[in-house]
Amino acid sequence: MIESFRKNRVGILLMVCSSICVCVGQLLWKLSAEGSFLYLIAGFAIYGVGALAMIVAYKFGKVSVLQPILSLNYILSLVLAATVLKETITLVKCIGVLILLAGVILIAGGDEVTEDASV
C-alpha cells in the first residue's frame, strides 16, 4: 500500500489539489447567487485551476488510482457546506464521509506494484 502511494505520489497530490480547487470554485459559484459577479469570476478561475491540475495529474499515475480520488469532492463539499454555509451535518452524512474516505485510501493504496523482471 505504501509503495503505491510512493509510486503515484505526484498524481495523488495533484488530484487532491484539483478536488480542493473544484470545491472552492463551486462554493464561490454558490455564493455568487446572491449577486456578486466577483465571486462568479473567481469561482470560474479557481475551478479552471482545478481542472488543469487534474489533467496534469494523469501524467503521473494510473487513471484507476487517480480518478477515484476525485470522490474527495463530496467530502470537501460537505466540510465547506458546514463551515462556510452553516449547513447541518447529520450522523448519516458523517458515516458516508468515513466510508468514502476509506474507499479513496484503499483504491489509492491498492495499485499493484510489480518488480522489474529484466534485472
DSSP file (Angstrom, degrees, kcal/mol; ACC not computed):
  #  RESIDUE AA STRUCTURE BP1 BP2  ACC     N-H-->O    O-->H-N    N-H-->O    O-->H-N    TCO  KAPPA ALPHA  PHI   PSI    X-CA   Y-CA   Z-CA
    1    1 A M     >        0   0    0      0, 0.0     4,-1.7     0, 0.0   110,-0.2   0.000 360.0 360.0 360.0 -46.8    0.0    0.0    0.0
    2    2 A I  H  >  +     0   0    0      1,-0.2     4,-2.2     2,-0.2     5,-0.2   0.880 360.0  55.3 -62.2 -37.9    2.8    2.5    0.9
    3    3 A E  H  > S+     0   0    0      1,-0.2     4,-2.7     2,-0.2    -1,-0.2   0.869 104.6  53.5 -64.4 -36.4    4.6    1.6   -2.3
    4    4 A S  H  > S+     0   0    0    105,-0.3     4,-2.0     2,-0.2    -1,-0.2   0.908 108.7  48.8 -64.5 -42.0    1.5    2.5   -4.3
    5    5 A F  H  < S+     0   0    0     -4,-1.7     4,-0.3     2,-0.2    -2,-0.2   0.912 113.0  48.3 -62.8 -41.5    1.3    5.9   -2.7
    6    6 A R  H >< S+     0   0    0     -4,-2.2     3,-0.9     1,-0.2     4,-0.3   0.920 111.6  49.5 -63.6 -43.7    5.0    6.5   -3.4
    7    7 A K  H 3< S+     0   0    0     -4,-2.7    -1,-0.2     1,-0.2    -2,-0.2   0.852 123.2  30.7 -65.1 -36.8    4.7    5.4   -7.0
    8    8 A N  T 3X S+     0   0    0     -4,-2.0     4,-2.9    -5,-0.2    -1,-0.2   0.157  84.0 122.4-107.8  16.4    1.7    7.7   -7.6
    9    9 A R  H <> S+     0   0    0     -3,-0.9     4,-2.7    -4,-0.3     5,-0.2   0.870  74.4  44.6 -52.1 -51.2    2.6   10.5   -5.2
   10   10 A V  H  > S+     0   0    0     -4,-0.3     4,-2.4     1,-0.2    -1,-0.2   0.929 116.0  47.3 -63.5 -45.1    2.7   13.4   -7.6
   11   11 A G  H  > S+     0   0    0     49,-0.9     4,-2.1     2,-0.2    -1,-0.2   0.904 112.8  49.4 -61.9 -42.0   -0.5   12.4   -9.3
   12   12 A I  H  X S+     0   0    0     -4,-2.9     4,-2.3    48,-0.2    -2,-0.2   0.928 111.5  48.5 -64.1 -45.3   -2.3   11.9   -6.0
   13   13 A L  H  X S+     0   0    0     -4,-2.7     4,-2.4    -5,-0.2    -2,-0.2   0.900 111.7  49.5 -62.6 -40.6   -1.2   15.3   -4.7
   14   14 A L  H  X S+     0   0    0     -4,-2.4     4,-2.4    -5,-0.2    -1,-0.2   0.877 110.3  50.8 -66.1 -36.9   -2.3   17.0   -7.9
   15   15 A M  H  X S+     0   0    0     -4,-2.1     4,-2.5     2,-0.2    -2,-0.2   0.883 109.5  50.0 -68.2 -37.8   -5.7   15.2   -7.7
   16   16 A V  H  X S+     0   0    0     -4,-2.3     4,-2.2     2,-0.2    -2,-0.2   0.927 111.9  48.1 -64.9 -43.6   -6.2   16.4   -4.1
   17   17 A C  H  X S+     0   0    0     -4,-2.4     4,-2.6     1,-0.2    -2,-0.2   0.901 110.4  52.7 -61.4 -40.4   -5.3   19.9   -5.2
   18   18 A S  H  X S+     0   0    0     -4,-2.4     4,-2.8     1,-0.2     5,-0.2   0.923 108.2  50.1 -60.3 -45.3   -7.8   19.6   -8.0
   19   19 A S  H  X S+     0   0    0     -4,-2.5     4,-2.4     1,-0.2     5,-0.2   0.912 111.0  49.0 -60.3 -43.2  -10.5   18.5   -5.6
   20   20 A I  H  X S+     0   0    0     -4,-2.2     4,-2.5     2,-0.2     5,-0.2   0.941 113.5  45.9 -62.4 -47.9   -9.8   21.4   -3.3
   21   21 A C  H  X S+     0   0    0     -4,-2.6     4,-2.7     1,-0.2    -2,-0.2   0.913 112.7  50.0 -63.3 -43.1   -9.9   23.9   -6.2
   22   22 A V  H  X S+     0   0    0     -4,-2.8     4,-2.4     2,-0.2    -1,-0.2   0.925 113.0  46.4 -62.0 -44.9  -13.0   22.5   -7.8
   23   23 A C  H  X S+     0   0    0     -4,-2.4     4,-2.2    -5,-0.2    -2,-0.2   0.907 113.9  47.1 -66.9 -41.1  -14.9   22.5   -4.4
   24   24 A V  H  X S+     0   0    0     -4,-2.5     4,-2.4    -5,-0.2    -1,-0.2   0.911 111.9  51.9 -66.3 -40.7  -13.8   26.1   -3.6
   25   25 A G  H  X S+     0   0    0     -4,-2.7     4,-1.8    -5,-0.2    -2,-0.2   0.919 111.0  46.9 -60.3 -43.7  -14.8   27.2   -7.2
   26   26 A Q  H  X S+     0   0    0     -4,-2.4     4,-2.2     2,-0.2    -1,-0.2   0.871 109.5  54.1 -67.2 -36.1  -18.2   25.6   -6.8
   27   27 A L  H  X S+     0   0    0     -4,-2.2     4,-2.5     1,-0.2    -1,-0.2   0.918 107.5  50.8 -61.8 -42.4  -18.6   27.3   -3.4
   28   28 A L  H  X S+     0   0    0     -4,-2.4     4,-1.8     1,-0.2    -1,-0.2   0.867 107.4  53.6 -64.5 -35.2  -17.9   30.6   -4.9
   29   29 A W  H  X S+     0   0    0     -4,-1.8     4,-0.6     2,-0.2    -1,-0.2   0.929 108.9  49.4 -61.5 -43.9  -20.5   29.9   -7.6
   30   30 A K  H >< S+     0   0    0     -4,-2.2     3,-1.1     1,-0.2    -2,-0.2   0.923 111.7  48.1 -60.1 -45.0  -23.0   29.3   -4.8
   31   31 A L  H >< S+     0   0    0     -4,-2.5     3,-1.3     1,-0.2     5,-0.4   0.798 103.3  62.6 -67.0 -27.8  -22.0   32.5   -3.1
   32   32 A S  H >< S+     0   0    0     -4,-1.8     3,-2.3     1,-0.3    -1,-0.2   0.667  81.7  81.2 -72.2 -14.8  -22.3   34.4   -6.4
   33   33 A A  T << S+     0   0    0     -3,-1.1    -1,-0.3    -4,-0.6    -2,-0.2   0.714  81.6  65.9 -63.1 -18.3  -26.0   33.5   -6.5
   34   34 A E  T <  S-     0   0    0     -3,-1.3    -1,-0.3    -4,-0.2    -2,-0.2   0.365 131.6 -88.1 -85.0   5.6  -26.5   36.4   -4.1
   35   35 A G  S <  S+     0   0    0     -3,-2.3     2,-0.9     1,-0.2    -2,-0.2   0.491  81.2 137.9 109.3   3.9  -25.4   38.8   -6.8
   36   36 A S     >  -     0   0    0     -5,-0.4     4,-1.3     1,-0.2    -1,-0.2  -0.738  28.1-174.3 -90.1 107.8  -21.6   39.0   -6.6
   37   37 A F  H  > S+     0   0    0     -2,-0.9     4,-2.3     1,-0.2     5,-0.2   0.823  84.0  61.7 -66.2 -31.9  -20.1   38.9  -10.0
   38   38 A L  H  > S+     0   0    0      1,-0.2     4,-2.7     2,-0.2     5,-0.2   0.898 102.1  50.5 -62.5 -41.9  -16.6   38.8   -8.5
   39   39 A Y  H  > S+     0   0    0      2,-0.2     4,-2.5     1,-0.2    -1,-0.2   0.888 109.3  52.5 -62.0 -38.8  -17.4   35.5   -6.7
   40   40 A L  H  X S+     0   0    0     -4,-1.3     4,-2.1     2,-0.2    -2,-0.2   0.938 112.3  43.2 -62.8 -48.4  -18.6   34.1  -10.0
   41   41 A I  H  X S+     0   0    0     -4,-2.3     4,-2.3     2,-0.2    -2,-0.2   0.921 115.1  49.1 -65.2 -44.7  -15.4   35.1  -11.9
   42   42 A A  H  X S+     0   0    0     -4,-2.7     4,-2.7     1,-0.2     5,-0.3   0.889 109.0  54.5 -62.0 -38.6  -13.2   33.9   -9.0
   43   43 A G  H  X S+     0   0    0     -4,-2.5     4,-2.5    -5,-0.2    -1,-0.2   0.919 108.9  46.9 -60.9 -44.9  -15.1   30.6   -8.9
   44   44 A F  H  X S+     0   0    0     -4,-2.1     4,-2.3     2,-0.2    -1,-0.2   0.902 112.8  50.1 -63.7 -40.6  -14.5   30.0  -12.6
   45   45 A A  H  X S+     0   0    0     -4,-2.3     4,-1.9     2,-0.2    -2,-0.2   0.939 114.5  42.3 -64.3 -47.3  -10.8   30.8  -12.3
   46   46 A I  H  X S+     0   0    0     -4,-2.7     4,-2.1     2,-0.2    -2,-0.2   0.900 113.9  51.7 -68.5 -40.3  -10.3   28.5   -9.3
   47   47 A Y  H  X S+     0   0    0     -4,-2.5     4,-2.3    -5,-0.3    -1,-0.2   0.904 108.6  52.9 -60.8 -40.5  -12.3   25.8  -10.9
   48   48 A G  H  X S+     0   0    0     -4,-2.3     4,-2.4     2,-0.2    -2,-0.2   0.888 106.2  52.0 -62.6 -40.5  -10.2   26.1  -14.0
   49   49 A V  H  X S+     0   0    0     -4,-1.9     4,-2.4     1,-0.2    -1,-0.2   0.907 109.4  51.1 -60.9 -41.0   -7.0   25.7  -12.0
   50   50 A G  H  X S+     0   0    0     -4,-2.1     4,-2.0     2,-0.2    -2,-0.2   0.906 108.9  50.2 -62.8 -41.8   -8.5   22.5  -10.5
   51   51 A A  H  X S+     0   0    0     -4,-2.3     4,-2.1     1,-0.2    -2,-0.2   0.905 111.3  48.6 -64.0 -41.1   -9.3   21.2  -14.0
   52   52 A L  H  X S+     0   0    0     -4,-2.4     4,-2.4     2,-0.2     5,-0.2   0.903 109.1  52.7 -65.3 -40.4   -5.8   21.9  -15.2
   53   53 A A  H  X S+     0   0    0     -4,-2.4     4,-2.2     1,-0.2    -1,-0.2   0.890 108.9  51.2 -61.0 -38.6   -4.3   20.2  -12.1
   54   54 A M  H  X S+     0   0    0     -4,-2.0     4,-1.3     2,-0.2    -1,-0.2   0.923 109.4  49.3 -64.9 -44.1   -6.5   17.1  -12.8
   55   55 A I  H  < S+     0   0    0     -4,-2.1     3,-0.4     1,-0.2     4,-0.3   0.924 113.6  45.8 -62.0 -45.0   -5.3   17.0  -16.4
   56   56 A V  H >< S+     0   0    0     -4,-2.4     3,-1.8     1,-0.2     4,-0.3   0.866 104.4  63.9 -65.8 -35.7   -1.6   17.2  -15.4
   57   57 A A  H >< S+     0   0    0     -4,-2.2     3,-2.2     1,-0.3    -1,-0.2   0.840  89.3  67.4 -58.3 -34.4   -2.1   14.6  -12.7
   58   58 A Y  G >< S+     0   0    0     -4,-1.3     3,-0.6    -3,-0.4    -1,-0.3   0.704  91.5  62.6 -63.7 -17.6   -2.9   12.0  -15.2
   59   59 A K  G <  S+     0   0    0     -3,-1.8    -1,-0.3    -4,-0.3    -2,-0.2   0.686 104.7  48.8 -74.3 -17.3    0.7   12.2  -16.4
   60   60 A F  G <  S+     0   0    0     -3,-2.2   -49,-0.9    -4,-0.3     2,-0.3   0.126 117.0   6.7-115.2  20.0    1.9   11.0  -13.0
   61   61 A G  S <  S-     0   0    0     -3,-0.6     2,-0.2   -50,-0.1   -53,-0.1  -0.982  83.9 -67.1 179.4 174.3   -0.3    8.0  -12.2
   62   62 A K    >>  -     0   0    0     -2,-0.3     4,-2.8     1,-0.1     3,-1.0  -0.544  34.0-132.4 -80.6 143.5   -2.8    5.4  -13.3
   63   63 A V  H 3> S+     0   0    0      1,-0.3     4,-2.4    -2,-0.2    -1,-0.1   0.871 107.4  61.6 -60.2 -37.3   -6.4    6.6  -14.0
   64   64 A S  H 34 S+     0   0    0      1,-0.2    -1,-0.3     2,-0.2    -2,-0.0   0.731 114.0  35.1 -65.0 -21.0   -7.7    3.6  -11.9
   65   65 A V  H <4 S+     0   0    0     -3,-1.0     4,-0.4     2,-0.1    -2,-0.2   0.830 123.0  41.7 -94.6 -43.8   -5.9    5.1   -8.9
   66   66 A L  H >X S+     0   0    0     -4,-2.8     3,-1.1     1,-0.2     4,-0.5   0.885 104.2  60.9 -78.2 -40.8   -6.3    8.8   -9.6
   67   67 A Q  G >< S+     0   0    0     -4,-2.4     3,-1.7     1,-0.3     4,-0.2   0.895 100.4  54.2 -59.7 -43.6   -9.9    9.1  -10.8
   68   68 A P  G >4 S+     0   0    0      0, 0.0     3,-2.0     0, 0.0    -1,-0.3   0.749  93.7  72.5 -63.2 -20.1  -11.5    7.7   -7.6
   69   69 A I  G X4 S+     0   0    0     -3,-1.1     3,-2.2    -4,-0.4    -2,-0.2   0.770  80.3  73.4 -64.7 -23.5   -9.6   10.4   -5.6
   70   70 A L  G X< S+     0   0    0     -3,-1.7     3,-2.0    -4,-0.5    -1,-0.3   0.642  74.7  81.4 -65.7 -11.6  -12.0   12.9   -7.1
   71   71 A S  G X> S+     0   0    0     -3,-2.0     3,-1.2     1,-0.3     4,-0.9   0.686  71.5  79.6 -63.9 -16.5  -14.5   11.4   -4.7
   72   72 A L  H <> S+     0   0    0     -3,-2.2     4,-3.1     1,-0.3     5,-0.3   0.745  74.9  76.4 -61.1 -21.2  -12.9   13.7   -2.1
   73   73 A N  H <> S+     0   0    0     -3,-2.0     4,-2.6     1,-0.2    -1,-0.3   0.899  92.2  51.0 -54.8 -41.2  -15.0   16.4   -3.8
   74   74 A Y  H <> S+     0   0    0     -3,-1.2     4,-1.7    -4,-0.3    -1,-0.2   0.901 112.5  45.6 -65.1 -40.2  -18.0   15.0   -1.8
   75   75 A I  H  X S+     0   0    0     -4,-0.9     4,-2.1     2,-0.2    -2,-0.2   0.943 115.2  45.8 -68.1 -48.0  -16.1   15.1    1.4
   76   76 A L  H  X S+     0   0    0     -4,-3.1     4,-2.7     1,-0.2     5,-0.2   0.874 110.5  54.2 -64.8 -37.0  -14.7   18.6    0.9
   77   77 A S  H  X S+     0   0    0     -4,-2.6     4,-2.5    -5,-0.3    -1,-0.2   0.899 108.6  49.5 -62.8 -39.8  -18.1   19.9   -0.3
   78   78 A L  H  X S+     0   0    0     -4,-1.7     4,-2.0     2,-0.2    -2,-0.2   0.914 111.7  48.0 -65.1 -42.9  -19.7   18.7    3.0
   79   79 A V  H  X S+     0   0    0     -4,-2.1     4,-2.6     2,-0.2     5,-0.3   0.925 113.9  46.5 -64.6 -44.7  -16.9   20.3    5.1
   80   80 A L  H  X>S+     0   0    0     -4,-2.7     4,-2.7     1,-0.2     5,-1.3   0.887 110.3  53.7 -65.2 -38.4  -17.3   23.6    3.2
   81   81 A A  H  <5S+     0   0    0     -4,-2.5     6,-2.6    -5,-0.2    -1,-0.2   0.898 113.7  42.9 -62.1 -39.6  -21.1   23.5    3.5
   82   82 A A  H  <5S+     0   0    0     -4,-2.0     4,-0.2     4,-0.2    -2,-0.2   0.911 123.1  35.3 -73.0 -42.6  -20.8   23.0    7.2
   83   83 A T  H  <5S+     0   0    0     -4,-2.6    -2,-0.2    -5,-0.2    -3,-0.2   0.910 130.9  24.5 -82.7 -42.8  -18.1   25.6    7.8
   84   84 A V  T  <5S+     0   0    0     -4,-2.7    -3,-0.2    -5,-0.3    -2,-0.1   0.897 132.6  32.9 -91.3 -45.0  -18.9   28.4    5.3
   85   85 A L  S   <S-     0   0    0     -5,-1.3    -3,-0.2    -4,-0.2    -4,-0.1   0.502  97.2-130.1 -93.6  -3.7  -22.6   27.9    4.6
   86   86 A K        +     0   0    0     -6,-0.3    -4,-0.2    -4,-0.2     2,-0.2   0.827  46.3 165.5  59.7  35.1  -23.5   26.7    8.2
   87   87 A E        -     0   0    0     -6,-2.6     2,-0.3    -9,-0.1    -1,-0.2  -0.496  41.3-105.2 -78.4 153.1  -25.4   23.7    6.9
   88   88 A T        -     0   0    0     -2,-0.2     2,-0.6     1,-0.0    -1,-0.1  -0.626  27.8-153.5 -82.3 133.3  -26.3   20.9    9.3
   89   89 A I        -     0   0    0     -2,-0.3     2,-0.1    -7,-0.1    -1,-0.0  -0.937  12.8-153.1-109.8 122.1  -24.3   17.7    9.0
   90   90 A T     >  -     0   0    0     -2,-0.6     4,-1.9     1,-0.1     5,-0.1  -0.394  28.3-108.6 -90.2 168.1  -26.1   14.6   10.2
   91   91 A L  H  > S+     0   0    0      1,-0.2     4,-2.4     2,-0.2     5,-0.2   0.882 119.9  56.0 -61.0 -39.7  -24.6   11.4   11.6
   92   92 A V  H  > S+     0   0    0      1,-0.2     4,-2.3     2,-0.2    -1,-0.2   0.903 106.8  49.4 -61.6 -41.2  -25.6    9.6    8.4
   93   93 A K  H  > S+     0   0    0      2,-0.2     4,-2.2     1,-0.2    -1,-0.2   0.899 109.9  51.5 -64.6 -39.8  -23.6   12.1    6.4
   94   94 A C  H  X S+     0   0    0     -4,-1.9     4,-2.1     2,-0.2    -2,-0.2   0.903 109.8  49.0 -63.5 -41.5  -20.6   11.7    8.7
   95   95 A I  H  X S+     0   0    0     -4,-2.4     4,-2.3     1,-0.2    -1,-0.2   0.909 110.1  52.0 -64.2 -41.5  -20.7    7.9    8.2
   96   96 A G  H  X S+     0   0    0     -4,-2.3     4,-2.5     1,-0.2    -2,-0.2   0.894 108.1  51.5 -60.3 -40.8  -20.9    8.4    4.5
   97   97 A V  H  X S+     0   0    0     -4,-2.2     4,-2.8     2,-0.2    -1,-0.2   0.910 109.2  50.0 -62.9 -43.1  -17.8   10.6    4.6
   98   98 A L  H  X S+     0   0    0     -4,-2.1     4,-2.4     2,-0.2    -2,-0.2   0.899 111.3  48.6 -63.6 -40.4  -15.9    8.0    6.5
   99   99 A I  H  X S+     0   0    0     -4,-2.3     4,-2.3     2,-0.2    -2,-0.2   0.923 112.7  48.0 -65.5 -44.0  -16.9    5.3    4.0
  100  100 A L  H  X S+     0   0    0     -4,-2.5     4,-2.5     2,-0.2    -2,-0.2   0.927 112.0  49.8 -60.5 -45.2  -15.9    7.5    1.1
  101  101 A L  H  X S+     0   0    0     -4,-2.8     4,-2.3     1,-0.2    -2,-0.2   0.907 110.4  49.8 -61.9 -42.7  -12.6    8.3    2.8
  102  102 A A  H  X S+     0   0    0     -4,-2.4     4,-2.5     1,-0.2    -1,-0.2   0.911 111.2  50.1 -62.2 -42.2  -11.8    4.6    3.4
  103  103 A G  H  X S+     0   0    0     -4,-2.3     4,-2.6     2,-0.2     5,-0.2   0.910 109.7  49.7 -63.3 -42.7  -12.6    3.8   -0.2
  104  104 A V  H  X S+     0   0    0     -4,-2.5     4,-2.8     2,-0.2     5,-0.3   0.922 112.4  47.9 -62.3 -43.9  -10.3    6.5   -1.5
  105  105 A I  H  X S+     0   0    0     -4,-2.3     4,-2.0     1,-0.2    -2,-0.2   0.923 113.2  47.7 -63.5 -44.2   -7.5    5.3    0.7
  106  106 A L  H  < S+     0   0    0     -4,-2.5     4,-0.5     2,-0.2    -2,-0.2   0.900 115.6  44.0 -65.4 -40.5   -8.0    1.7   -0.3
  107  107 A I  H >< S+     0   0    0     -4,-2.6     3,-0.8     2,-0.2    -2,-0.2   0.931 114.8  47.5 -71.6 -44.2   -8.1    2.5   -4.0
  108  108 A A  H 3< S+     0   0    0     -4,-2.8     3,-0.5     1,-0.2    -2,-0.2   0.842 118.9  41.9 -65.2 -32.0   -5.2    4.9   -4.0
  109  109 A G  T 3< S+     0   0    0     -4,-2.0  -105,-0.3    -5,-0.3    -1,-0.2   0.452 100.7  74.0 -92.8  -0.6   -3.1    2.4   -2.0
  110  110 A G    <   +     0   0    0     -3,-0.8    -1,-0.2    -4,-0.5     2,-0.2   0.282  59.5 128.8 -99.4  11.9   -4.2   -0.6   -3.9
  111  111 A D        -     0   0    0     -3,-0.5     2,-0.2  -110,-0.2  -107,-0.1  -0.459  66.0-112.8 -66.8 133.7   -2.2   -0.1   -7.1
  112  112 A E        -     0   0    0     -2,-0.2     2,-0.6  -108,-0.1    -1,-0.1  -0.479  26.2-154.9 -70.7 136.2   -0.3   -3.2   -8.0
  113  113 A V        -     0   0    0     -2,-0.2     2,-0.3    -3,-0.0  -109,-0.1  -0.954  12.6-164.5-113.7 116.4    3.5   -2.8   -7.7
  114  114 A T        -     0   0    0     -2,-0.6     2,-0.2     1,-0.0    -2,-0.0  -0.764  17.2-123.8-105.1 147.4    5.4   -5.1   -9.9
  115  115 A E        -     0   0    0     -2,-0.3     2,-0.7     1,-0.1     3,-0.0  -0.589  34.0-105.3 -82.3 148.9    9.0   -6.0   -9.7
  116  116 A D    >   -     0   0    0     -2,-0.2     3,-0.9     1,-0.2    -1,-0.1  -0.676  30.7-165.7 -76.9 113.1   11.2   -5.4  -12.8
  117  117 A A  T 3  S+     0   0    0     -2,-0.7    -1,-0.2     1,-0.2    -2,-0.0   0.593  76.4  73.6 -78.6 -11.3   11.7   -8.9  -14.2
  118  118 A S  T 3         0   0    0      1,-0.2    -1,-0.2    -3,-0.0    -2,-0.0   0.551 360.0 360.0 -82.2  -4.9   14.5   -7.8  -16.5
  119  119 A V    <         0   0    0     -3,-0.9    -1,-0.2     0, 0.0    -2,-0.1   0.469 360.0 360.0 -87.8 360.0   17.1   -7.3  -13.8
